[in-house]
């Protein structure tokens, strides 16, 4: 089974914040867990794709780049997007289809926006998804603290399905590239 690790909006300014917007919660653990999963993907020869949001730091400079403490292997693919949806207006879906990917492991930022949208869009597009529950984050909203937003999404996206394709939530210390989606079929 072909798999891809998809890391969304793990950009310097989005993670750390700026004058207008707060950074995401629990940055140190987020970055540590992202790097753990990247190293697992490298060890298992899983392809890695980063998606960057062009709205971050106006699409330029150090703030736009992948966070300085995240390990970016030389062999990754990097796609830029202009929408919340990583599949909209990007070569991502074509890339995944061309490489016959069936399973996506997803992590990054922000939980209730780009992560939620990617998980749901992926299942509609016939991918099974593993969301890394301790490797996505967001900032506090006007209604809920970040920890509650993350916990809520981990709960609602675990077992989410679109008839034939499912999302499950597992943590970075688990065997993420050994999918368990068959348990839902």
N, C-alpha and C positions, 0 to 999 in steps of 0.2 A: 504494500500500500504506500503510495506516495503521500508525503506530508510536508507541510511548510509551517515554519514559525513566523507569525505575523505580529510585528511590533508597531503599534500605532501611536503617533504623536508623542514620542518619548524625547521631546525637544527641550533644550536648555531653558528657554524663557517660560515655556508652558509649565515645566516641572518646578522651577524655582520661583516663578512669578515675576511681576514687574510693578511699576508704579500704579497701574490701573487694576491689575488682577492679582489675587493671592496665588501662591504656589500650591501644589497639591499636598495632601496629607502624607505623613510618614515617608518622606523622601529617601532617607537612608535605607530603610527596609525595601522600598520599592526598587531602588537601583540594585541593591544586593540580589533580590529575587529575580529581577530581569537578567542580570549577569549570570546567575545560576542556571537559568533556563537556556540562555544563549550557549553556555558551555556544554550543557547536555545535548543541545542540537548539533553543535560542532562534533562532539564525540560520537553521535549516531549518524553523522553525515546527512542531517536534515537541512533542506534549503531554508534560508532566512530572508525575509522581506521586511524592510522598514517603510512605513508610510509617514510622510511629514505633511503638516498642515501649513498651507501658504499664508494663512492669517497670522501665524505666530511670527512675531518680530517683522511683520510686513514681508515675510518670505526672504529675508536676507540677514547676513551677519551672523555672529556667534550665537545669538539667541534663537535663530531659526534652526541651527544644527542639532543633531542628536546630542543628548546630554553628554557632557565631557567625561563623566564617570561610567558611561555605558560602553561596554566592549563591543566595537563594531568590526566584525571580521571583514577581510578584504573581499570575500566572495559574495557579499550580500547584494541584493537588489534594493534600490531606493526609488520609491515613487512619491511624487508630490500630488497633493489633492487640494481642491478649492472648496470642497463641501464637507459636511459632517460625515458623509458616507465614503469610506475608503474605496468602494467599488465604483462610485459615480465619477465619470470623466477621467478615469485613470486606466492604465494598462493592467491593473491587478487581476481582474477576472480572466482576461486573455492569457496572462502569464500563468495563472493557476491551471487553466484548461490545457494550455499547451504542454505543461509539465505533468498532466494527468493526476493532479493533486486531488485527494479524497478527504483528507483530514487536515484541519487548521488548528494550530495552537495559538491563541490570541492573548496579548497582554499590552499594556500601555496606558494611555490617558485620553480623555477623561471618561470616567466610568459611565455616567448617565447620558453622555453624548456619543462620542465616536466609538467607544467600546461596545455599548449596547447596540448601536446601529450596525456595526460590523458583524456581531454575533448573529443577529436576526437576519441580516442580508445574506450572510454565508449559508445559513440553513435553507433559505429560500432558493439559493443557487446550487443546492445539492451537495453541500459540504457538511460533514460532521465537524463539530467544533468542540475543542476543549478550551475553556476560559481559565486562565491561571488566576485563581481567586485571590492570591496574595501578591500579584504582580500587575494590578491595575489600580489606579487611584484617581482622585478628584479633589477639589477644594470644597470647603463648606459652602452650602447654598443659603439663601435667605430663610429657607424652611427647615433644612436638615443639616446636621454636621456630616462631614465627609465619611466618617466611619459608618454611619447609618446608611448613607447612599450606597456605599460599597457592599455592606452586608445585605441590603435589600436586593441589589442586582445579583449578587452571588446566589441568593435564594431563588429569585424568579427565573434566572437563566440556567439553573441546574435542572436538567430534564426538559427544557424548552424544546419543542419540536415543530416541524413543518412536515407532517405526514411521514416522510421517510428519513429525514435527517434531523439530528439532535445536537443539542449543546449540553455539555456537562461542565461542572466546575470542580477543579482539582487544584491543589497547591503545588508550589515550586519544588517541594521535596518529594513529590510523587513521580511515578514512571509515566510522564506525560505523553511520551511518544509510543506508548503501548495503549492504544485507545480502548475504552470500555463501553462504547456506544451500543454494542451488540446486546448489552443488558437491557436496553430499552426497546428492542425490536421484538 
